[in-house]
Amino acid sequence: MTHAAAITHAKTGANKLWAGTVTVHPNAKTGPHHHGSLESVIYVVSSHARMRWGTRLEFVAEAGPGDFIYVPPFVPHQKINAS
């Protein structure tokens, strides 16, 4: 998995937003986590993404190329490459 930040507090002064690229390799997933007070938007470039979120990751959404996923502040979530 790789991350490359494009918009952060250090780079642009953004206080509530992180934007960049994340590559999740096939059949890989992140650990459950949240980004504190930051809002996150995930744009699926290719492949098939699955997002789990909630206190116990009890909610699930599927996304494909061209889809956006919004993650509010303090929401535990997990990104999964479901390819």
N, C-alpha and C positions, 0 to 999 in steps of 0.2 A: 504494500500500500504506500502511495506517495501523496504528499500534500505540498502545494505551492501557493503561498499567500499572495494576493493581488491588492486587496483593500483591507487594511488593518489600522489600528490606532497609530502604530509606529510609522507606517508608510503615508497615511493620509489624514490622520487625526480623527478617524471614525470612532465613535464611542459605543455604538450599539450594533455594529455590523462587522462580520468577517466574510470576505469573499475571496475565492481562489479556486484551485482545481484539486480534486481528490481522485485518485485512481484506486479502485478496489479490484483486485485481481479475481478471476473467475473462482467461484465457490468460496470466496473469502468474506469476512465480515469484521466490522469494528467491534470492540467491546462496548457495552452500554456506557453512555457518557452524556454530558450536556455541556453547553458552552457558556454557562453563567448567564449574565444579563444580555449576551449577544443574540441577535436574530440571525438565522442562517437560511439560505435558499440553496437548494440543490437542483441543478439542471442536469438531466440525464443526456449524455452525448450519444452513447451507444450501449448496447447490451440490454439487460433486464435488471432493474433495481428493485429491491424490497426494503422498505423502511418499517422498523418496529419502533413504537414509542409508547410512553405512559410510565407510570410508577413501576409497573412490573412488565413493561414492554408488551402490554396486553392488546395494543392496537397494531394493525398491519395494513400497509398500502403497497400496491405494486405500481411501478412506473416503467416507461419505455423511452426510447429516443424522442427528444423534443418535449418531454414532460418536466414540470417543475414541482418541487416539494418544498413547503415552507415549514421551518422548525422554530416555534416561539422560544423566547428566553426560558431558561431553567427546565426545559422539558427533556427528560432522559430519552435517549433514542439510540438506535443501532442501524448502521448502514450495511446492507448485504448485497453482494453481487450474486444474483440468482441465476446466472447463466450456467 
